[in-house]
């Protein structure tokens, strides 16, 4: 259970402040007492885990002015005003201006605890709603980019949302065509650096001198052909994200320089002695096992551990075949729009072939298959047919059955009763099949 919001209590009279603080503490509240509005003001920030109780008459900024400031910072922070006798009309006006409630002096400890308790409940609820809204917004946005219902993809989306707002460097691993740059962009788009630049650089096939200039930049005259200063990717990504794809191909000398830069968070342009701050998150991607790199192209273990503060692995498509129908349907619609062709119907036999294929090119290969289908071309060559033929009949039937069940569950809004009617099988039979295929739904998990 998360901690309850704190009570920020402002009262300039020391004896009243002490008595009220003790009363609230005895009632179980976390109290932080202040003698002036100026003292409490720095603590009143957006999303404050707390409520404010303040006397109206204070030296300097008074309670009404403090209320106005709180409303500008976060309109949902409950503010309770403490007024003197005869100030009821002023208190009513303050409530019209956004105060949560008011207490008239003198008040009992029970009155104070009661109104504070209600304000705490209101704040807790509003914070919970805000958190849920933010989470759902992030989920909806990332679901539209990273498609799939497999447990591996669900876990991947969850981790991305959990770490996106941090500055931790990330290493993404996965076979060719699994979507490593897409994952990197999602980390950027859902993090606090999303307003900054996403600078991508492929480390493969680039001469060493050009590579150093591309990453760190150079000064005019630093080498032949350097007619003017060039800003490198690190500097260009200031406040944003630097994405280094195919990091396994980075030259050995550049690995040393990158390691030093990551450690010190400073760098120099080529031909310069001026140290510049590095203010970007680094996300690297590789399709190989870096610590088991080939002897002719070794990868430094110290750089590996520096980059892999967080490791994200994207499983190959053959290990998450349940995602193929949704991905293929998405790519079909994209291709139909791009080529201005109608969306073709995917027959059961075609889907069985898609589910049975080995997909060595992963999602990229699946996208190409969708393009070919929209263009009216053969989806697979003979190699694809041979791959399908290698699957046992039982495996092909199980894969196709899973696809049909997932489609029925989606059409039935995730309700087992509706899906069983669509499939024309008893609910108990469907529950057994859901369990056997590892298909999770909210209703199934509750059962």
C-alpha positions as CSV (number, residue, x, y, z in Angstrom):
1,X,0.0,0.0,0.0
2,X,1.4,3.5,-0.9
3,X,1.9,6.0,1.9
4,X,-1.0,8.4,2.6
5,X,-0.5,12.0,1.5
6,X,1.1,14.2,4.2
7,X,-0.5,17.2,5.9
8,X,1.3,20.5,5.3
9,X,0.3,22.7,8.2
10,X,1.0,26.5,8.3
11,X,0.4,28.5,11.5
12,X,2.5,31.4,12.8
13,X,1.4,31.0,16.4
14,X,3.9,28.5,18.0
15,X,1.6,27.2,20.6
16,X,-1.4,26.7,18.2
17,X,1.0,25.1,15.7
18,X,2.4,22.7,18.2
19,X,-1.1,21.7,19.6
20,X,-2.6,21.1,16.2
21,X,0.4,19.2,15.0
22,X,0.3,16.9,18.0
23,X,-3.5,16.4,17.5
24,X,-3.0,15.4,13.9
25,X,-0.1,13.1,14.7
26,X,-2.2,11.4,17.4
27,X,-4.9,10.8,14.8
28,X,-2.3,9.0,12.6
29,X,-1.4,11.7,10.1
30,X,2.0,12.5,8.8
31,X,2.4,16.3,9.6
32,X,4.9,18.8,8.3
33,X,4.5,22.1,10.2
34,X,5.6,25.6,8.9
35,X,5.4,29.1,10.4
36,X,4.9,31.0,7.2
37,X,3.6,30.7,3.6
38,X,7.1,31.5,2.4
39,X,8.5,28.4,4.2
40,X,5.9,26.0,2.8
41,X,5.8,27.4,-0.8
42,X,8.8,25.4,-2.1
43,X,7.2,22.2,-1.1
44,X,4.0,22.8,-3.0
45,X,4.7,21.2,-6.3
46,X,2.6,19.6,-9.0
47,X,1.4,16.1,-8.0
48,X,2.1,16.9,-4.3
49,X,1.5,13.9,-2.1
50,X,-0.3,15.9,0.5
51,X,-3.0,18.4,1.5
52,X,-2.5,22.0,2.8
53,X,-3.9,23.4,6.1
54,X,-3.2,27.1,6.5
55,X,-4.2,30.0,8.7
56,X,-5.6,32.9,6.8
57,X,-3.8,35.6,8.7
58,X,-0.1,35.1,8.3
59,X,2.9,37.4,8.2
60,X,4.0,38.2,4.6
61,X,2.0,36.1,2.2
62,X,-1.4,35.3,3.8
63,X,-3.5,32.2,3.5
64,X,-5.7,33.5,0.6
65,X,-2.6,34.4,-1.4
66,X,-1.2,31.0,-0.7
67,X,-4.4,29.4,-1.9
68,X,-4.1,31.3,-5.2
69,X,-0.5,30.0,-5.6
70,X,-1.5,26.5,-4.9
71,X,-4.3,26.7,-7.5
72,X,-1.7,27.8,-10.1
73,X,0.6,24.9,-9.2
74,X,-1.9,22.1,-9.0
75,X,-5.7,22.8,-8.8
76,X,-6.4,19.4,-7.3
77,X,-4.4,19.9,-4.0
78,X,-7.0,20.3,-1.2
79,X,-6.5,23.5,0.7
80,X,-8.2,23.9,4.2
81,X,-8.3,27.5,5.5
82,X,-8.3,28.3,9.2
83,X,-10.2,31.5,9.9
84,X,-10.9,33.7,12.9
85,X,-14.3,34.4,14.4
86,X,-16.4,36.6,12.1
87,X,-14.6,35.7,8.9
88,X,-17.2,33.3,7.6
89,X,-18.2,35.4,4.6
90,X,-14.5,35.6,3.6
91,X,-14.1,31.8,4.0
92,X,-17.2,31.2,1.9
93,X,-15.7,33.4,-0.8
94,X,-12.4,31.5,-0.6
95,X,-14.3,28.2,-1.1
96,X,-15.8,29.6,-4.2
97,X,-12.2,30.4,-5.3
98,X,-11.2,26.7,-4.9
99,X,-10.6,26.1,-1.2
100,X,-11.5,22.5,-0.1
101,X,-13.0,23.5,3.3
102,X,-12.5,25.9,6.2
103,X,-12.3,25.7,10.0
104,X,-13.3,28.5,12.3
105,X,-11.3,29.1,15.5
106,X,-11.5,27.8,18.0
107,X,-11.9,24.2,16.8
108,X,-11.6,20.8,18.5
109,X,-9.0,18.2,17.6
110,X,-11.8,16.0,16.4
111,X,-13.0,18.7,13.9
112,X,-9.5,19.2,12.6
113,X,-8.9,15.5,12.2
114,X,-12.3,15.0,10.5
115,X,-11.8,17.7,7.8
116,X,-8.2,16.7,7.2
117,X,-9.2,13.0,6.9
118,X,-11.8,13.8,4.2
119,X,-9.2,16.0,2.3
120,X,-6.7,13.2,2.5
121,X,-9.2,10.7,1.0
122,X,-10.0,13.2,-1.8
123,X,-6.3,13.7,-2.5
124,X,-5.5,10.0,-2.4
125,X,-8.3,9.3,-4.9
126,X,-7.2,12.1,-7.3
127,X,-3.6,10.9,-7.2
128,X,-4.7,7.3,-7.9
129,X,-6.9,8.4,-10.8
130,X,-4.1,10.6,-12.3
131,X,-1.7,7.7,-12.0
132,X,-4.1,5.3,-13.7
133,X,-4.9,7.8,-16.4
134,X,-1.2,8.3,-17.1
135,X,-0.6,4.6,-17.1
136,X,-3.5,3.9,-19.4
137,X,-2.5,6.7,-21.7
138,X,1.0,5.1,-21.9
139,X,-0.4,1.6,-22.5
140,X,-2.7,2.8,-25.2
141,X,0.1,4.6,-27.0
142,X,2.6,1.8,-26.7
143,X,0.0,-0.9,-27.7
144,X,-0.5,1.0,-31.0
145,X,3.3,0.8,-31.7
146,X,4.4,-2.6,-30.2
147,X,1.7,-5.0,-31.4
148,X,1.1,-8.4,-30.0
149,X,-0.7,-10.3,-27.2
150,X,2.1,-12.8,-26.3
151,X,3.4,-12.8,-22.7
152,X,6.8,-11.8,-23.9
153,X,5.5,-8.7,-25.7
154,X,3.3,-7.8,-22.7
155,X,6.3,-8.0,-20.4
156,X,8.4,-6.0,-22.9
157,X,5.8,-3.2,-23.0
158,X,5.6,-3.2,-19.2
159,X,9.3,-2.9,-18.7
160,X,9.6,-0.1,-21.3
161,X,6.9,2.0,-19.5
162,X,8.7,1.3,-16.2
163,X,12.2,2.5,-17.3
164,X,11.3,5.0,-20.0
165,X,11.3,7.9,-17.6
166,X,14.7,7.1,-16.1
167,X,18.1,8.1,-17.5
168,X,19.5,4.5,-17.4
169,X,21.4,3.5,-20.5
170,X,19.8,0.5,-22.3
171,X,21.1,-2.4,-24.4
172,X,18.5,-4.0,-26.8
173,X,19.2,-7.4,-28.1
174,X,17.4,-9.4,-30.8
175,X,17.8,-11.0,-34.1
176,X,17.7,-9.1,-37.4
177,X,14.2,-7.7,-38.2
178,X,12.8,-8.0,-34.6
179,X,12.3,-4.2,-34.3
180,X,15.1,-3.0,-32.1
181,X,14.9,0.6,-33.3
182,X,11.1,0.6,-32.7
183,X,11.8,-0.3,-29.1
184,X,14.4,2.4,-28.8
185,X,12.0,5.0,-30.1
186,X,9.3,3.8,-27.7
187,X,11.8,4.3,-24.8
188,X,12.4,7.8,-26.1
189,X,8.8,8.7,-26.8
190,X,7.6,7.6,-23.3
191,X,10.4,9.2,-21.3
192,X,11.1,12.6,-20.0
193,X,13.5,13.3,-22.9
194,X,10.8,12.9,-25.5
195,X,10.9,16.6,-26.4
196,X,14.6,16.2,-27.3
197,X,16.1,14.7,-30.4
198,X,16.2,11.0,-31.2
199,X,19.6,10.7,-33.0
200,X,20.2,7.3,-34.6
201,X,23.5,6.0,-35.9
202,X,24.3,2.7,-37.5
203,X,27.8,1.6,-36.4
204,X,28.4,-0.7,-39.3
205,X,30.4,-0.1,-42.4
206,X,31.8,3.3,-41.5
207,X,35.5,4.3,-41.8
208,X,37.0,4.9,-38.3
209,X,37.8,8.6,-38.9
210,X,34.4,9.3,-40.2
211,X,32.8,7.4,-37.3
212,X,34.6,9.5,-34.7
213,X,33.5,12.7,-36.4
214,X,30.0,11.4,-36.7
215,X,29.8,10.6,-33.0
216,X,31.8,13.4,-31.4
217,X,31.9,16.0,-34.1
218,X,35.0,17.9,-35.3
219,X,36.5,21.4,-35.5
220,X,37.4,23.1,-38.7
221,X,40.8,21.9,-40.0
222,X,41.0,18.9,-37.7
223,X,41.6,16.7,-40.7
224,X,41.8,17.0,-44.5
225,X,38.4,18.0,-45.8
226,X,37.1,19.4,-42.5
227,X,36.3,22.8,-43.8
228,X,34.0,23.8,-41.0
229,X,32.9,22.7,-37.5
230,X,30.6,19.7,-37.4
231,X,28.3,18.9,-34.5
232,X,28.4,15.2,-33.7
233,X,25.5,12.9,-32.7
234,X,26.2,13.2,-29.0
235,X,25.9,17.0,-29.1
236,X,23.0,16.8,-31.5
237,X,21.1,14.6,-29.1
238,X,21.6,17.0,-26.2
239,X,18.6,16.6,-23.9
240,X,17.4,13.6,-26.0
241,X,18.5,10.1,-26.9
242,X,21.4,8.7,-28.9
243,X,20.7,5.3,-30.5
244,X,23.7,3.2,-31.6
245,X,22.5,0.4,-33.8
246,X,24.7,-2.7,-34.6
247,X,27.0,-1.7,-31.7
248,X,28.9,-4.9,-32.2
249,X,30.5,-3.5,-35.4
250,X,32.0,-0.4,-33.6
251,X,35.8,-0.2,-34.1
252,X,37.9,-1.2,-31.1
253,X,39.4,2.3,-30.8
254,X,36.0,3.9,-30.7
255,X,34.9,1.5,-28.0
256,X,37.5,2.9,-25.7
257,X,36.5,6.5,-26.5
258,X,32.8,5.7,-26.0
259,X,33.5,4.0,-22.7
260,X,35.4,7.0,-21.4
261,X,32.6,9.3,-22.5
262,X,29.9,7.2,-20.8
263,X,31.9,7.1,-17.6
264,X,32.7,10.8,-17.4
265,X,29.7,12.1,-19.3
266,X,32.0,14.5,-21.1
267,X,33.5,14.5,-24.6
268,X,35.7,16.5,-27.0
269,X,35.1,17.3,-30.6
270,X,37.8,15.9,-32.9
271,X,40.6,18.5,-33.0
272,X,39.5,20.3,-29.9
273,X,40.7,20.2,-26.2
274,X,37.4,21.7,-24.9
275,X,35.4,19.3,-22.7
276,X,31.7,19.4,-23.4
277,X,29.0,17.9,-21.2
278,X,27.2,14.8,-22.5
279,X,23.5,15.2,-21.8
280,X,21.8,12.4,-23.6
281,X,20.6,8.9,-22.9
282,X,22.4,6.1,-24.8
283,X,20.5,3.2,-26.2
284,X,22.5,0.6,-28.0
285,X,21.3,-2.4,-30.0
286,X,22.9,-5.6,-31.2
287,X,21.9,-8.8,-33.0
288,X,24.8,-10.8,-31.5
289,X,26.0,-11.9,-28.1
290,X,28.5,-9.2,-27.4
291,X,30.5,-11.1,-24.7
292,X,31.0,-14.0,-27.2
293,X,32.0,-11.8,-30.1
294,X,34.3,-13.3,-32.8
295,X,38.1,-13.0,-32.1
296,X,38.6,-10.8,-35.2
297,X,36.0,-8.3,-33.9
298,X,36.1,-8.4,-30.1
299,X,33.8,-6.3,-27.9
300,X,35.1,-4.8,-24.7
301,X,33.4,-6.3,-21.6
302,X,33.7,-3.1,-19.6
303,X,31.8,-1.2,-22.4
304,X,29.2,-4.0,-22.4
305,X,28.6,-3.7,-18.7
306,X,28.5,0.1,-19.0
307,X,25.9,0.0,-21.8
308,X,23.8,-2.8,-20.2
309,X,22.4,-1.0,-17.2
310,X,19.1,-2.3,-18.5
311,X,18.9,-5.2,-21.0
312,X,15.8,-5.7,-23.2
313,X,15.6,-8.8,-25.3
314,X,13.2,-9.0,-28.2
315,X,12.2,-12.6,-28.9
316,X,12.2,-13.9,-32.5
317,X,8.8,-14.1,-34.2
318,X,9.0,-17.9,-34.2
319,X,8.9,-17.9,-30.4
320,X,5.8,-15.7,-30.2
321,X,3.7,-17.0,-33.1
322,X,0.5,-15.9,-31.4
323,X,1.4,-12.4,-32.4
324,X,1.5,-13.2,-36.1
325,X,-2.3,-12.6,-36.9
326,X,-2.4,-9.1,-35.3
327,X,0.9,-8.1,-36.9
328,X,0.0,-9.4,-40.3
329,X,-3.4,-7.7,-40.3
330,X,-1.7,-4.5,-39.3
331,X,0.9,-4.8,-42.1
332,X,-1.8,-5.7,-44.6
333,X,-3.7,-2.5,-43.9
334,X,-0.5,-0.4,-44.1
335,X,0.4,-2.0,-47.5
336,X,-3.2,-1.6,-48.9
337,X,-3.0,2.1,-48.0
338,X,0.5,2.5,-49.4
339,X,-0.2,0.7,-52.7
340,X,-3.8,1.9,-53.0
341,X,-5.1,-1.7,-53.2
342,X,-7.9,-3.4,-51.4
343,X,-7.1,-5.4,-48.2
344,X,-7.1,-9.1,-49.3
345,X,-8.9,-11.8,-47.4
346,X,-6.6,-14.1,-45.4
347,X,-7.9,-17.6,-45.8
348,X,-7.5,-20.3,-43.1
349,X,-5.0,-22.1,-45.3
350,X,-3.0,-18.9,-45.7
351,X,-3.0,-18.2,-42.0
352,X,-1.9,-21.7,-41.3
353,X,1.0,-21.2,-43.6
354,X,1.9,-17.9,-41.9
355,X,1.7,-19.5,-38.5
356,X,3.9,-22.5,-39.6
357,X,6.7,-20.5,-41.3
358,X,10.0,-20.2,-39.5
359,X,10.4,-16.4,-40.1
360,X,14.2,-16.1,-40.1
361,X,13.7,-12.4,-41.1
362,X,11.3,-11.9,-38.2
363,X,8.8,-9.0,-38.2
364,X,10.6,-7.4,-41.2
365,X,10.0,-10.6,-43.2
366,X,6.4,-10.7,-42.1
367,X,5.9,-7.1,-43.3
368,X,7.3,-8.0,-46.7
369,X,5.0,-11.0,-46.9
370,X,2.0,-8.7,-46.3
371,X,3.2,-6.4,-49.0
372,X,3.4,-9.3,-51.5
373,X,-0.1,-10.5,-50.6
374,X,-1.5,-7.0,-51.2
375,X,0.3,-6.8,-54.6
376,X,-1.1,-10.2,-55.5
377,X,2.3,-12.0,-55.4
378,X,3.1,-15.4,-53.9
379,X,3.6,-14.8,-50.1
380,X,6.3,-17.6,-49.8
381,X,8.8,-19.0,-52.2
382,X,9.4,-22.8,-52.2
383,X,11.7,-22.3,-49.2
384,X,8.8,-21.1,-47.3
385,X,6.7,-24.1,-48.3
386,X,9.4,-26.5,-47.2
387,X,9.6,-24.7,-43.8
388,X,5.9,-25.3,-43.3
389,X,6.2,-28.9,-44.4
390,X,8.7,-29.5,-41.6
391,X,6.1,-29.0,-39.0
392,X,4.2,-32.0,-37.6
393,X,0.4,-32.1,-38.2
394,X,-0.3,-31.9,-34.5
395,X,1.8,-28.7,-34.2
396,X,0.1,-27.1,-37.2
397,X,-3.3,-27.9,-35.8
398,X,-2.5,-26.6,-32.4
399,X,-1.1,-23.3,-33.8
400,X,-4.2,-22.9,-36.0
401,X,-6.5,-23.7,-33.1
402,X,-4.8,-21.1,-30.9
403,X,-5.3,-18.5,-33.6
404,X,-9.0,-19.2,-33.9
405,X,-9.5,-19.1,-30.2
406,X,-7.7,-15.7,-29.9
407,X,-9.8,-14.3,-32.7
408,X,-13.0,-15.5,-31.0
409,X,-11.9,-14.0,-27.6
410,X,-11.1,-10.7,-29.3
411,X,-14.5,-10.7,-31.1
412,X,-16.2,-11.5,-27.8
413,X,-14.6,-8.7,-25.9
414,X,-12.4,-11.1,-23.9
415,X,-15.5,-12.9,-22.5
416,X,-15.3,-16.6,-22.4
417,X,-19.1,-17.0,-22.7
418,X,-19.2,-15.0,-25.9
419,X,-16.2,-16.7,-27.4
420,X,-17.6,-20.2,-26.6
421,X,-20.8,-19.3,-28.5
422,X,-18.8,-18.0,-31.5
423,X,-16.7,-21.2,-31.5
424,X,-19.8,-23.4,-30.8
425,X,-18.0,-25.3,-27.9
426,X,-18.9,-25.5,-24.2
427,X,-17.4,-23.0,-21.9
428,X,-15.6,-25.7,-19.9
429,X,-13.9,-27.0,-23.1
430,X,-12.9,-23.4,-24.0
431,X,-11.4,-22.9,-20.5
432,X,-9.4,-26.1,-20.9
433,X,-8.1,-24.9,-24.3
434,X,-7.3,-21.5,-22.9
435,X,-5.2,-23.1,-20.2
436,X,-3.5,-25.5,-22.6
437,X,-2.5,-22.8,-25.0
438,X,-1.5,-20.3,-22.3
439,X,-4.0,-17.7,-23.4
440,X,-4.7,-15.3,-20.5
441,X,-7.8,-13.1,-20.2
442,X,-9.0,-11.2,-17.2
443,X,-12.0,-13.5,-16.8
444,X,-9.9,-16.6,-17.1
445,X,-7.4,-15.4,-14.5
446,X,-10.2,-14.8,-12.1
447,X,-11.5,-18.2,-12.7
